[in-house]
Structure formats: C-alpha cells, structure tokens
Amino acid sequence: MTLIQFNYWLLEMNDSLMIGDTSRISTGKTSLRSLLLPKPPGREPSYLQNCCGFLFCRKQKSLGKMEEQQIAAGNAEDAVNNPGAGPPQPHRGESFFAIAKSLMVRALIIYFITSMFRRPSVPVEKSGGIPLSAKTASTQIYANGTAFDLCVYVSEDPNQPDFNDPSQHVWTLPNLMYGDWYSGPENNGIFTQELEIPVPELVQNNGSFYLHTFLVRTGDSPDPSGVSGPYRADYTVHRTRKMNRLKKRKYGKTHNLLTGTTVATEEEIIKAETVKEEILSHWHPNLTINIIFDYTAWTKGSIPSPIDQFIEFSNSGEFYKPILYFNDYWNLVKDYQPFNTSVNLFQ
C-alpha cells in the first residue's frame, strides 16, 4: 500500500511529462510508449504496470545525465593530461562570428590597398553658378562651306604684329572654303608659297621673331582696331609660332683622312682655334600650316591634354573656333640652318 501511494505521488508530479512526452522520450533501446503495454484482449493494464514503466523511464533518463557528466569530466581530464591534443572544437555560433570577423578584416585590407592606387577625384568647377557637368557641348562656329581668308605676318612682337607696317604682312590666301578638299593648284587642298623674309637686326644678334597666322571670315579684318575692316573676335583665329631656335654649334679641327681637306668654312676654322662651341640662332626653311576640319562636340573644361591647347572657344563658350596647327613633324634637326649678322634674308 505504501509503494502504490509513493508511485501515485510521483505520477502526479510528473503527470504532464508522462502524458505530453510519451511519444518523444526514449531511453536506451526501450521507449516509454513500449513500456506502456498495449491493452490485452479483454484486460486493462494495471495501474502498477504503468507506474513502474514511468519510473523506469525516469531512472534511464537520470543515468543518461550521469553519463554525460562523466564524459565531460573525462574530456577535461584528457585536456589536462594531454595538452598537445589541442583545444576543444568551438561552438557553431563562435565559428560563425570568427569567419565573419576574418572576412571583414580582409575586406578592409583590400579597400585600403585599392584606395592607394585610386585616382583622386577632380573637383567640379563652376562658371557662373553652373556646374561643369551641367554644361552643354560646344559646336564649330565655322559651318561647312564657310568662306574665310588666311593672313600671315612676321614680327618681332610675340603677341601681335604691326598691322600698319606693310613689310610684316607676307602672305594672304583669300576666298578659301572651310571643308573644301579639292582647292589649290593640284586640287588636293594644298597651297605652297615661297617667301623671302628680311631678317631684322635684332634677330641677327640672337633675337627672336614670330610668325602670326590669322583666319578670318571673308570681308573681316584681323586688325582689332577695325581700321582696315570689321573685326569679329569670335570668328577670328590667331596662332603664333617662333621662327628661330637657339642651338649649340660645335667647332672642331677635323679633316678628311683621304683627301686632307675639310668642309668647314674659313670662319669656322678660325673659331675652332679659340672656341669649341657657340650658341647660334637656327631656322628651318620649311613651315607647314594645317587647318583641321573638325566638328567634334567639345565641352569647355573637359578636353584632354594636349588637345586642349589647340582648341579656342568663343567668349560665350557656346562655340569653338577652327583648329590651326603648325606642323613641323618632318622638320629634321640636320635641316636647321644657323644664321648671324651675315644673313640678311630668309628664303
């Protein structure tokens, strides 16, 4: 009678466990469901059998906890006795955070390395309160087929020739057509002119002189004073080119070993006795002027170098002028000729 009351008290304390978990709890090879014997035909399982089955399940569960504690104690003892075995495996959550931390560190390292090779951002310039990105592209101010004149001057002034001095005006090509590829004597768009240019006294003494080239619409004048005709700055192209270059000239006492003669002049032979080298002005007998036919939609302030130095915009920035280019690509160094006070005329 005492045993039955004791089992009944345990049954009441664990009634929820027995009723709710009878389908899940298993200990060893025997489950609680199997301990609750099925109903025999014509007989009900005794209350004592059900209680004994439940007590057996509780006992197996307690033994399982004791085994887990013994295994944990054994692992701790093995770690103390065998330190070379390594630390225990990390928890799944700990391994996830370790991997995330490693990825973040690698990403930061890659970012700092790539930022070292990244080009610095160019600040956006503003003109009249309008950002550079909002500016519209410019167009060519000379439409295809525009009639224009080419005027060439030679002057010692690098900024502007003297339009009142007729000797400085050396060449004019009137009534040219922009975009005409078949003009000229040979119908190839090329004009050639041989000139005789007097050398000023200042230039003879290692001074400099400049070639001024103008493009103006037919009927306009390159003179800003407007004396010789109307002047329109937006339609006037002005380019300047230095005609002479200062180069070193060396003197030596050299002779041809076969003939015993020398190609040096008497003046050069005399100078070779006193000096080894001298700085003289040199000039090239050929100069090519190219007019570039271009209708690219250039934007002011965003033209790459070195093209930007050849493109000139109008005052409003809405248009750009034709490109005038001095082509000296084929001017070889050996073709440059020295001159001094004895040279009075260039051909």
Summary of the structure (lengths in Angstrom):
residues: 347
radius of gyration: 50.8
end to end distance: 143.4
largest distance: 150.5
contacts: 774
relative contact order: 0.10
helix: 33%
strand: 22%
